[in-house]
Amino acid sequence: MSLKIIGIDSATGSCVPAHWRLGRHLHCNAVGIYSDESSYNPGGGTGVVTTTGQRFLRGYQITDANGEVKFTTICPGLYMGRTIHIHVRIRTWSNSSDTSTLERLRLADLLRRRHQ
């Protein structure tokens, strides 16, 4: 699955592309397990899982001049109590602090947008 994230700098009021920012995505695998998590129960009868130090289904890239990052990934899985989703974040820096916007994209919305 191709995933393109577009960062827009809305602080200026002109919605220009947010270039040279850190774009990030993460999601669970086919059975609802996230990488690099301490012990937790993702639900669905999988029991307690520890994935500390493992790095799968996560990605980081710097946005290009159009504010875009592109990832190739798999369709995320499902776990109890949540709809299928992908976490995305665009991180910006201002002096010594950083801010970010975190969104959870529901897969149904992503597929609907793709086929419109």
PyMOL CGO cylinders between C-alpha atoms (Angstrom):
from pymol import cmd
from pymol.cgo import CYLINDER

trace = [
    CYLINDER, 0.00, 0.00, 0.00, 1.30, 3.48, -0.86, 0.3, 1, 1, 1, 1, 1, 1,
    CYLINDER, 1.30, 3.48, -0.86, 0.83, 6.16, 1.78, 0.3, 1, 1, 1, 1, 1, 1,
    CYLINDER, 0.83, 6.16, 1.78, 1.45, 9.82, 0.98, 0.3, 1, 1, 1, 1, 1, 1,
    CYLINDER, 1.45, 9.82, 0.98, 1.28, 12.40, 3.77, 0.3, 1, 1, 1, 1, 1, 1,
    CYLINDER, 1.28, 12.40, 3.77, 1.13, 16.08, 2.87, 0.3, 1, 1, 1, 1, 1, 1,
    CYLINDER, 1.13, 16.08, 2.87, 2.07, 18.65, 5.49, 0.3, 1, 1, 1, 1, 1, 1,
    CYLINDER, 2.07, 18.65, 5.49, 0.51, 22.12, 5.20, 0.3, 1, 1, 1, 1, 1, 1,
    CYLINDER, 0.51, 22.12, 5.20, 1.83, 25.10, 7.17, 0.3, 1, 1, 1, 1, 1, 1,
    CYLINDER, 1.83, 25.10, 7.17, -1.40, 26.81, 8.21, 0.3, 1, 1, 1, 1, 1, 1,
    CYLINDER, -1.40, 26.81, 8.21, 0.31, 29.17, 10.69, 0.3, 1, 1, 1, 1, 1, 1,
    CYLINDER, 0.31, 29.17, 10.69, 1.02, 31.69, 7.94, 0.3, 1, 1, 1, 1, 1, 1,
    CYLINDER, 1.02, 31.69, 7.94, -2.63, 31.80, 6.88, 0.3, 1, 1, 1, 1, 1, 1,
    CYLINDER, -2.63, 31.80, 6.88, -1.72, 30.85, 3.32, 0.3, 1, 1, 1, 1, 1, 1,
    CYLINDER, -1.72, 30.85, 3.32, -1.60, 27.02, 3.70, 0.3, 1, 1, 1, 1, 1, 1,
    CYLINDER, -1.60, 27.02, 3.70, 1.79, 26.65, 2.02, 0.3, 1, 1, 1, 1, 1, 1,
    CYLINDER, 1.79, 26.65, 2.02, 3.53, 23.25, 1.86, 0.3, 1, 1, 1, 1, 1, 1,
    CYLINDER, 3.53, 23.25, 1.86, 5.39, 22.41, 5.06, 0.3, 1, 1, 1, 1, 1, 1,
    CYLINDER, 5.39, 22.41, 5.06, 8.76, 21.55, 3.55, 0.3, 1, 1, 1, 1, 1, 1,
    CYLINDER, 8.76, 21.55, 3.55, 11.76, 20.34, 5.55, 0.3, 1, 1, 1, 1, 1, 1,
    CYLINDER, 11.76, 20.34, 5.55, 9.63, 18.88, 8.35, 0.3, 1, 1, 1, 1, 1, 1,
    CYLINDER, 9.63, 18.88, 8.35, 9.76, 15.38, 9.83, 0.3, 1, 1, 1, 1, 1, 1,
    CYLINDER, 9.76, 15.38, 9.83, 6.87, 13.21, 8.66, 0.3, 1, 1, 1, 1, 1, 1,
    CYLINDER, 6.87, 13.21, 8.66, 6.14, 10.04, 10.58, 0.3, 1, 1, 1, 1, 1, 1,
    CYLINDER, 6.14, 10.04, 10.58, 3.67, 7.18, 10.38, 0.3, 1, 1, 1, 1, 1, 1,
    CYLINDER, 3.67, 7.18, 10.38, 3.06, 4.08, 12.45, 0.3, 1, 1, 1, 1, 1, 1,
    CYLINDER, 3.06, 4.08, 12.45, 0.43, 1.39, 12.62, 0.3, 1, 1, 1, 1, 1, 1,
    CYLINDER, 0.43, 1.39, 12.62, -0.11, -2.12, 13.93, 0.3, 1, 1, 1, 1, 1, 1,
    CYLINDER, -0.11, -2.12, 13.93, 0.52, -5.37, 12.08, 0.3, 1, 1, 1, 1, 1, 1,
    CYLINDER, 0.52, -5.37, 12.08, -2.18, -7.72, 10.76, 0.3, 1, 1, 1, 1, 1, 1,
    CYLINDER, -2.18, -7.72, 10.76, -3.04, -9.03, 14.25, 0.3, 1, 1, 1, 1, 1, 1,
    CYLINDER, -3.04, -9.03, 14.25, -3.12, -5.63, 15.98, 0.3, 1, 1, 1, 1, 1, 1,
    CYLINDER, -3.12, -5.63, 15.98, 0.39, -5.47, 17.46, 0.3, 1, 1, 1, 1, 1, 1,
    CYLINDER, 0.39, -5.47, 17.46, 2.54, -2.30, 17.42, 0.3, 1, 1, 1, 1, 1, 1,
    CYLINDER, 2.54, -2.30, 17.42, 6.34, -2.34, 17.39, 0.3, 1, 1, 1, 1, 1, 1,
    CYLINDER, 6.34, -2.34, 17.39, 8.55, -0.85, 20.11, 0.3, 1, 1, 1, 1, 1, 1,
    CYLINDER, 8.55, -0.85, 20.11, 5.99, -1.06, 22.91, 0.3, 1, 1, 1, 1, 1, 1,
    CYLINDER, 5.99, -1.06, 22.91, 6.54, -2.29, 26.45, 0.3, 1, 1, 1, 1, 1, 1,
    CYLINDER, 6.54, -2.29, 26.45, 4.23, -5.00, 27.76, 0.3, 1, 1, 1, 1, 1, 1,
    CYLINDER, 4.23, -5.00, 27.76, 0.62, -4.39, 26.88, 0.3, 1, 1, 1, 1, 1, 1,
    CYLINDER, 0.62, -4.39, 26.88, -2.49, -6.31, 25.88, 0.3, 1, 1, 1, 1, 1, 1,
    CYLINDER, -2.49, -6.31, 25.88, -3.66, -5.28, 22.41, 0.3, 1, 1, 1, 1, 1, 1,
    CYLINDER, -3.66, -5.28, 22.41, -6.92, -7.20, 22.89, 0.3, 1, 1, 1, 1, 1, 1,
    CYLINDER, -6.92, -7.20, 22.89, -8.51, -9.84, 20.74, 0.3, 1, 1, 1, 1, 1, 1,
    CYLINDER, -8.51, -9.84, 20.74, -7.10, -12.75, 22.75, 0.3, 1, 1, 1, 1, 1, 1,
    CYLINDER, -7.10, -12.75, 22.75, -3.42, -12.23, 21.87, 0.3, 1, 1, 1, 1, 1, 1,
    CYLINDER, -3.42, -12.23, 21.87, -2.40, -11.91, 25.53, 0.3, 1, 1, 1, 1, 1, 1,
    CYLINDER, -2.40, -11.91, 25.53, 0.41, -9.69, 26.83, 0.3, 1, 1, 1, 1, 1, 1,
    CYLINDER, 0.41, -9.69, 26.83, 2.88, -8.61, 24.16, 0.3, 1, 1, 1, 1, 1, 1,
    CYLINDER, 2.88, -8.61, 24.16, 6.31, -6.96, 24.46, 0.3, 1, 1, 1, 1, 1, 1,
    CYLINDER, 6.31, -6.96, 24.46, 7.89, -5.51, 21.31, 0.3, 1, 1, 1, 1, 1, 1,
    CYLINDER, 7.89, -5.51, 21.31, 10.46, -3.19, 22.91, 0.3, 1, 1, 1, 1, 1, 1,
    CYLINDER, 10.46, -3.19, 22.91, 13.34, -2.57, 20.49, 0.3, 1, 1, 1, 1, 1, 1,
    CYLINDER, 13.34, -2.57, 20.49, 11.53, -4.01, 17.48, 0.3, 1, 1, 1, 1, 1, 1,
    CYLINDER, 11.53, -4.01, 17.48, 10.98, -1.64, 14.56, 0.3, 1, 1, 1, 1, 1, 1,
    CYLINDER, 10.98, -1.64, 14.56, 8.25, -2.59, 12.13, 0.3, 1, 1, 1, 1, 1, 1,
    CYLINDER, 8.25, -2.59, 12.13, 5.48, -0.60, 10.43, 0.3, 1, 1, 1, 1, 1, 1,
    CYLINDER, 5.48, -0.60, 10.43, 7.00, 2.75, 11.42, 0.3, 1, 1, 1, 1, 1, 1,
    CYLINDER, 7.00, 2.75, 11.42, 8.63, 5.29, 9.17, 0.3, 1, 1, 1, 1, 1, 1,
    CYLINDER, 8.63, 5.29, 9.17, 10.25, 8.72, 9.27, 0.3, 1, 1, 1, 1, 1, 1,
    CYLINDER, 10.25, 8.72, 9.27, 11.14, 11.01, 6.36, 0.3, 1, 1, 1, 1, 1, 1,
    CYLINDER, 11.14, 11.01, 6.36, 11.81, 14.69, 5.75, 0.3, 1, 1, 1, 1, 1, 1,
    CYLINDER, 11.81, 14.69, 5.75, 9.09, 16.41, 3.71, 0.3, 1, 1, 1, 1, 1, 1,
    CYLINDER, 9.09, 16.41, 3.71, 10.06, 17.58, 0.23, 0.3, 1, 1, 1, 1, 1, 1,
    CYLINDER, 10.06, 17.58, 0.23, 9.45, 21.02, -1.35, 0.3, 1, 1, 1, 1, 1, 1,
    CYLINDER, 9.45, 21.02, -1.35, 5.77, 20.08, -1.78, 0.3, 1, 1, 1, 1, 1, 1,
    CYLINDER, 5.77, 20.08, -1.78, 5.41, 19.15, 1.89, 0.3, 1, 1, 1, 1, 1, 1,
    CYLINDER, 5.41, 19.15, 1.89, 5.11, 15.44, 0.99, 0.3, 1, 1, 1, 1, 1, 1,
    CYLINDER, 5.11, 15.44, 0.99, 6.49, 12.21, 2.37, 0.3, 1, 1, 1, 1, 1, 1,
    CYLINDER, 6.49, 12.21, 2.37, 5.75, 8.84, 0.77, 0.3, 1, 1, 1, 1, 1, 1,
    CYLINDER, 5.75, 8.84, 0.77, 5.84, 5.42, 2.40, 0.3, 1, 1, 1, 1, 1, 1,
    CYLINDER, 5.84, 5.42, 2.40, 5.23, 1.89, 1.18, 0.3, 1, 1, 1, 1, 1, 1,
    CYLINDER, 5.23, 1.89, 1.18, 3.58, -0.17, 3.90, 0.3, 1, 1, 1, 1, 1, 1,
    CYLINDER, 3.58, -0.17, 3.90, 0.90, -2.80, 4.46, 0.3, 1, 1, 1, 1, 1, 1,
    CYLINDER, 0.90, -2.80, 4.46, -2.75, -2.40, 5.29, 0.3, 1, 1, 1, 1, 1, 1,
    CYLINDER, -2.75, -2.40, 5.29, -2.96, -2.17, 9.10, 0.3, 1, 1, 1, 1, 1, 1,
    CYLINDER, -2.96, -2.17, 9.10, -4.71, -4.80, 11.16, 0.3, 1, 1, 1, 1, 1, 1,
    CYLINDER, -4.71, -4.80, 11.16, -7.57, -4.56, 13.60, 0.3, 1, 1, 1, 1, 1, 1,
    CYLINDER, -7.57, -4.56, 13.60, -7.60, -4.82, 17.35, 0.3, 1, 1, 1, 1, 1, 1,
    CYLINDER, -7.60, -4.82, 17.35, -10.45, -4.84, 19.84, 0.3, 1, 1, 1, 1, 1, 1,
    CYLINDER, -10.45, -4.84, 19.84, -12.15, -1.50, 20.46, 0.3, 1, 1, 1, 1, 1, 1,
    CYLINDER, -12.15, -1.50, 20.46, -10.61, 0.48, 17.59, 0.3, 1, 1, 1, 1, 1, 1,
    CYLINDER, -10.61, 0.48, 17.59, -11.34, 0.94, 13.92, 0.3, 1, 1, 1, 1, 1, 1,
    CYLINDER, -11.34, 0.94, 13.92, -8.50, 0.22, 11.49, 0.3, 1, 1, 1, 1, 1, 1,
    CYLINDER, -8.50, 0.22, 11.49, -6.28, 3.32, 11.49, 0.3, 1, 1, 1, 1, 1, 1,
    CYLINDER, -6.28, 3.32, 11.49, -2.83, 4.79, 10.83, 0.3, 1, 1, 1, 1, 1, 1,
    CYLINDER, -2.83, 4.79, 10.83, -1.09, 7.34, 13.08, 0.3, 1, 1, 1, 1, 1, 1,
    CYLINDER, -1.09, 7.34, 13.08, 0.60, 10.16, 11.18, 0.3, 1, 1, 1, 1, 1, 1,
    CYLINDER, 0.60, 10.16, 11.18, 2.55, 13.13, 12.49, 0.3, 1, 1, 1, 1, 1, 1,
    CYLINDER, 2.55, 13.13, 12.49, 4.26, 16.15, 10.97, 0.3, 1, 1, 1, 1, 1, 1,
    CYLINDER, 4.26, 16.15, 10.97, 6.83, 17.66, 13.33, 0.3, 1, 1, 1, 1, 1, 1,
    CYLINDER, 6.83, 17.66, 13.33, 7.96, 21.27, 13.10, 0.3, 1, 1, 1, 1, 1, 1,
    CYLINDER, 7.96, 21.27, 13.10, 10.69, 23.14, 14.93, 0.3, 1, 1, 1, 1, 1, 1,
    CYLINDER, 10.69, 23.14, 14.93, 10.66, 26.68, 16.29, 0.3, 1, 1, 1, 1, 1, 1,
    CYLINDER, 10.66, 26.68, 16.29, 13.88, 27.83, 17.95, 0.3, 1, 1, 1, 1, 1, 1,
    CYLINDER, 13.88, 27.83, 17.95, 14.65, 25.21, 20.61, 0.3, 1, 1, 1, 1, 1, 1,
    CYLINDER, 14.65, 25.21, 20.61, 11.18, 23.68, 20.91, 0.3, 1, 1, 1, 1, 1, 1,
    CYLINDER, 11.18, 23.68, 20.91, 9.27, 21.43, 18.60, 0.3, 1, 1, 1, 1, 1, 1,
    CYLINDER, 9.27, 21.43, 18.60, 5.59, 20.98, 17.98, 0.3, 1, 1, 1, 1, 1, 1,
    CYLINDER, 5.59, 20.98, 17.98, 3.71, 18.35, 16.10, 0.3, 1, 1, 1, 1, 1, 1,
    CYLINDER, 3.71, 18.35, 16.10, 0.31, 17.49, 14.79, 0.3, 1, 1, 1, 1, 1, 1,
    CYLINDER, 0.31, 17.49, 14.79, -0.87, 13.94, 15.31, 0.3, 1, 1, 1, 1, 1, 1,
    CYLINDER, -0.87, 13.94, 15.31, -3.73, 12.51, 13.32, 0.3, 1, 1, 1, 1, 1, 1,
    CYLINDER, -3.73, 12.51, 13.32, -5.27, 9.09, 13.24, 0.3, 1, 1, 1, 1, 1, 1,
    CYLINDER, -5.27, 9.09, 13.24, -6.45, 8.28, 9.76, 0.3, 1, 1, 1, 1, 1, 1,
    CYLINDER, -6.45, 8.28, 9.76, -9.20, 5.71, 9.62, 0.3, 1, 1, 1, 1, 1, 1,
    CYLINDER, -9.20, 5.71, 9.62, -8.59, 3.30, 6.78, 0.3, 1, 1, 1, 1, 1, 1,
    CYLINDER, -8.59, 3.30, 6.78, -12.18, 3.59, 5.55, 0.3, 1, 1, 1, 1, 1, 1,
    CYLINDER, -12.18, 3.59, 5.55, -11.62, 7.34, 5.04, 0.3, 1, 1, 1, 1, 1, 1,
    CYLINDER, -11.62, 7.34, 5.04, -8.33, 6.71, 3.25, 0.3, 1, 1, 1, 1, 1, 1,
    CYLINDER, -8.33, 6.71, 3.25, -9.86, 4.20, 0.84, 0.3, 1, 1, 1, 1, 1, 1,
    CYLINDER, -9.86, 4.20, 0.84, -12.92, 6.36, 0.21, 0.3, 1, 1, 1, 1, 1, 1,
    CYLINDER, -12.92, 6.36, 0.21, -10.74, 9.37, -0.65, 0.3, 1, 1, 1, 1, 1, 1,
    CYLINDER, -10.74, 9.37, -0.65, -8.61, 7.25, -2.98, 0.3, 1, 1, 1, 1, 1, 1,
    CYLINDER, -8.61, 7.25, -2.98, -11.60, 6.02, -5.00, 0.3, 1, 1, 1, 1, 1, 1,
    CYLINDER, -11.60, 6.02, -5.00, -13.49, 9.32, -5.33, 0.3, 1, 1, 1, 1, 1, 1,
]
cmd.load_cgo(trace, "trace")
